[in-house]
């Protein structure tokens, strides 16, 4: 028997519809075929669930009453008839029976078993197919729901990260505003607005510093991203001579903050500028000016 034929027998085996010979052949094949053993386990689980698929139905009360009425209408057997029937059965059983005669009841029962087993096998296969289809639909729905939950989780995680980033930026801005407030309260405080040039038209910045102490806070916005190995540098231009200041980079939105102490010579500056320099800084500007502003 071919491998595919054994697979066809698995459904009937799960429903108990195989004869003894087919059952022995299938068991011998299962002993050496792991694929069929796994398939047989699946069909047996499906067959086990079929018992719960259909609700039990009680027989109608009218049928029960008709059976009792038919029993009541049958005439009782007298003692003499019972004895005569018993003696006749004994005499018949004592007679030798031909060896070439097949019992009618046995042959009829065998044929009825064949007729019943075939539709039972078809019904069982259909029910098993329906059960597997329902299971497949359930698994597909569960998979789709799981994908949707994963998408929602990824979206929520992304929103959380964005919220955390916004919160950090807000905290930085508040810290800079507090520092500016403290500087503005100083008697010798100054504020310079820096505007973007052609290379950074949307950029803008505000420099607040104390001429006496040199404490300074720079807040910039809308600056272009900083290339790798580069940094923005602040310059104090006094008497036409640029003096190097602090280095800084921006976040993803182009926002930047710088806190430093301006050297005494830089506190006399009348012009301030920002350029893009090497990451380690430069003693003199080496690129175009991105922001510039003058003391009013």
N, C-alpha and C positions, 0 to 999 in steps of 0.2 A: 504494500500500500504506500502511495506517495505521501510526502510531507503535507501537501495541501489537503489531502483527503483526511488525514488525522486532525487537521485544524477544523474541518467541517464537522467532525464528530464531537468536538469539545462542547458545543452548545447542547447537543443531545445528552452528553454525559452529565452536564450540570443539572439537567432536568430529570435525570434518572431514566432516560428513554432508550438506553443501549441494552442489547441482549448480552448474555454472558460471554460469548465469543468476541464480540466487538469490544466489550469492556476489557477483556484480557489483552487483546491486541493493543488497545489504547494505553493501558498501564505499562506494557512493555516498551512502547514508544516514548512515553513520558519519562521513563527512567533514564533515557539517554538524550533527551531534547529539552534544554533549558527554556527555549523560546515557547514551546507548547506548554510547559509547566506553568510559566508566568501567565500565558493566555488562559489556561484552565482555571487558575486562581481567580482571574477577573470574571470569567463566566459564572463560577460558583458563587461569588459575591453578588452578582446581578441576580442569579436565580434565588438566592436567599432573601433578597428584597422583594421579590414578586409576591411572596406570601402576605406582605403588608400592603400591596398595591390596591387590592380590591376588598371592600368591606364585606363582612359576613352577612348573609341574608337568611332570615328565619323563614321556614316553610309557611305557606298560608294556613290559617286556621281551618278554612273550608276543606283543604286537602286532608288534613288530619281527621276531620269528622267523617269524610267519605270513606277513608280506610277502615275506621271503626264500624261504620254501617255495613260495609262489605263483609267484614269478619262476622258480624252478628247474623247475616243472612245465610252463611254457610251451615249446612246441616251437620250436627255432631256425628262423629264416627262411633259406632257401637262397639262394645267389647268383643263381640264375636267377629266383626269385620276386622278389627285390629289384630286378633289372633290369627285369622285366616291369612291376612296380608303378610304377617310376620313369618308364617310357615312357608308361604309361597316364595318369599324372598330368600328363605334359608335353602329351599330346594333348588332355586335357580342359582344360588351362589355355589352350590355343591357341584353343579354340572361343569365339565371342562369347557374352557373358552377357547375359540379358535385364535391361533397366533397371528393370523393375517387380517384380523378385524381391528379397526381403530375405533376407540370409544367416541361416540358421536358428540357427547358433551365436551370431551377434551379437545376434539378437533374444532368444535364450534367456539370454544373459549379461546383457542389459539388464534383463530381467524379474527375474532372480535378484538383480541389484544393488538393484532397488527393494524386493524382498521382504526382503533382508538389511538394507538401510539403515533401514527402519522399525522393526524390533525393536531394532536397534542404537541408534537414536535414543531409543527408550523406555528401554532399559537405561542409556544414558548419562545421560539426564535423572534417572532414579531414583538412580543412583550420585552424581550431582552434588548432588541434594537431600539425600542421606544425609551427604555430606561437609560441606555447609553447615550441616546440623542439628548435626553433631558439633562443628563450629567454633563455632556459637552456644552450645552447652552449655559448651564449654571457656572461652569468653569470659565467660559468666555465672559460672562457678565462679571464674575469676580475679578478676572484679569483686567477688564476695562475699568472697573471701580478702583482697583489698585493703581493703575496708571494715572487715573484722575487725581487720586490722593497724593501720588508722588509729584504730580504737576503742581498741585496746590501747595504742597510742602516746599517745593523749590521756589515757588513764587513768594511764599511767606518768608522763606529764608533770605531771598533777595531783598524783599522789603525791609526786613530787620537790619540787614547790613547797611542798606541805604540810610535807614533811620539813625543807626549808630554813627555813620559818617557825618550826617547832618548835625547830629548832637555834638560831636567832637568839634566841628567847625564853629558851631554856635558858641561853645565854651571858649574856644580860642578868641573869637571876636569879642566876647564879653570881657575876657582877661585884658585884651588890647584896649578896649574902651575904658576899663578901670584905670589902666596905666596912663592913658591919655588924659583922663579926668584929673588924676593926681598931678600930671605935668601942667595942665592948664591952670591949676590952682597956684602954681609957682609964680612969683612976681616977674621972673625974667623968661617966661615961657613964650615960645613962638610956634606958629603953625604955617606950614608951606604946602600948597596944593601942587601936585605933579600931574601933568597931562601926558597922554600918549602921543608919540610921534608917528611918522608914516609907517614904520615897521610894526607898530602896535597901536593902531588908531583907537581901539576900544579900551585900552588900558588906562588906569588912573590910580593915584596913590595920595596919601596924606602923611606928612612928616611932622611930628610934634616933638619939640626938644626944649630943654632948659639951658639957656646960655651960660648960666653960672656953673651948674654941675655937669653939663654935657649929656645928661640922661636923655635918651631919644626913643621914640616908638614910631615905626613905619608900618602902615597898613596899605597893601596894594591889592588890586582886583583886576580881573580880565587880562592878565598877562599870558602870553603864549606859553605852551609847555616848555619845560627846560630839557634840552637834548642831553643824552648821556655824556658825562664828563664835563658838563657845563654848570654854571650857577650865575644868578644875577648878583651884581655888585653895586653898592651905593657909593656915590662920589660927592665930596664937598669941594666946591670950586671957589677959592678965595684968591683975589688978586690975579685971576686968570690961570691959576695953578690948580689942577685937580688933585685932591687928596683922597686916597683909598679909604672906603668905609667897609661895613660888614657885608657878608655873603648870605644869600638865602635862595630857596627854591619855592615852587608853588605846589598847591595840591591839584587835583584833577580839574577843578573849576577855574584855575588861574588865580586863586586867592593866596596871599602870602603875608607874613608878619615878621618883623625884625625888631629886636630890642638890643640896643647897644649904647655905648658911651662915646660921644663924639670927642675927638682930641681937641685941645684948646685952640689949635690953629683952624680947625674946621668949624668952630663955633662962630667965627667971623665971616663964614661963607655967605655970599649973596645969591648963589646959584647952586642947585642940587640936581643930580642926574643919576640914572640907572642904566647900566649896560649889561650885556651878556658876556661873561668872561670864563676862562678855564675854572674848573671846580676848585682849584687851590687859590684862586684870586690872582690879580695882576697889580703891579705897582702903578701902572698907567692904563687908561682905557685902550682896548684893542678892537672894539667893535662899534657898531652903530648905537646911538642913544635910543633907548626904548621909552623912557619917561624923563621929563625935566620940569623944573619949576623954580621960580625966583621968590626971594623974600619980599613981601610987599611992604 
